[in-house]
């Protein structure tokens, strides 16, 4: 009703109401003050209300998309108090917002001053609001929606006393569960809290126990901040926690379906994503998904999530279930539009798809060897992600060994007939080797802009026993400093 009034869509005086389709027909979902003064309440059937009320009642259709957009605008405005703003979800009726002011209240002089400023600004804009401050989102919601006054502030540790007298609907339960509790004579949160937990769980499931624990602070309740829902991220909360792999995959597919249009509007695609599963006991499980090329297809993302979960198997450890699933794009790249061929996917697409599947199967990123900008053999090649552009190997270098040691191994008792000639005999790995053939030297020096070092003279040798090695002499042979020899690799 506030949105309609502020937009000028309900200018006529008198009772106004918003109706939406529900069980049994159209039902009232929102009322202005004049309609409430007639004794009307949300949830009543519109046909019965018209038969009972004698005055004209103006009915407006419910517009969920417009109402959610108005809520997001209000959330963006409320970010002046704290960067963590989360709109209400279906469990709260989607008509309100959470503000996490931990660490931000002192900027306005404390918690009471922040509440006063928030209430004053909302009232000045003609937006009716009920505000409560507590250490848990569940307690704050219960007091704001079902408390007897506005501006309630509950000190930490006093949640139980503040919640005890509130109706069971304050626990954000489904209507069927709340009605079942009332039929048993349980009308307040205190009545439910006093019951044995085992009997309550067997009769009504885990939802009442979870909501009780969240409201009292015994279990944390993760929120989906506004910045995540507005950026290249989306979150989905569940009243009944999920634990099956198929449910997680379906949630990931739905979340990517929400993110894809935003990526498309900006000409970007997701090249890396993070799936976060929030358990009801406060533990989080995060999974990073790397893609070979930018992607916006929800089905392909869901397929990669399925492979990742299948690889984990029982290692997923859902516990009592996941109550919130978040999918965020951690790396986005330009994704130009391209026309698909009549024969299906291009070869590059098929190779990229195969690489992504293999990466999820083995649980590690795919890498390849690539040349680097260095002459030193141990620094001339490195492992890089295979998605980087491939650099060509130099074609003018002599043959390199198939096995290159990570650290060169010293050779002792080296006998060389000439100061700069190849070795004729040496000891390596506690064995003596005699050289039958030798090629070289190949002089390799470090880059001049790095730390100065002695150049190396490399030789390709073949021992009498058939062993083929790559040796080098570290610097020239001097009378006061004999040259040191090292074995750096092996040829096939």
Secondary structure, 3 states (H helix, E strand, C coil): CHHHHHCCCCCCCCCEEEEEEECCEEEEEEECHHHHHCCCCCCCEHHHHHHHCCCCCEEEECCHHHHHHHHHHHHHHHCCCCCCEEECCHHHCCCCEEECCCCCHHHHCCHHHHHHHHHHHHHHCCCCCCCEECCCHHHHHHHHHHCCCCCEECCCCCHHHHHCCCEHHHHCCCHHHHHHHHHCCCCEHHHHHCCCHHHHHHHHCCHHHHHHHHHHCCCCCCCCCHHHHHCCEEEEEEEEEECCHHHHHHHHHHHHHHHHHHHHHCCEEEEEEEEEEEECCCCEEEEEEEEEEEECCHHHHHHHHHHHHHHHHHHHCCCCCEEEEEEEEEEEEECCCCCCECCECCHHHHHHHHHHHHHHHHCCCCEEEEECCCCCHHHCEEEEECCCCCCCCCCCCCCCCCEEEEEEEEEEEEECCCCCCCCCEEEECCEEEEEEEEEEEEEECCCCCCCCCCCEEEEEEEECCCCEEEEEEECCCCCCCCCEEEEEEECC
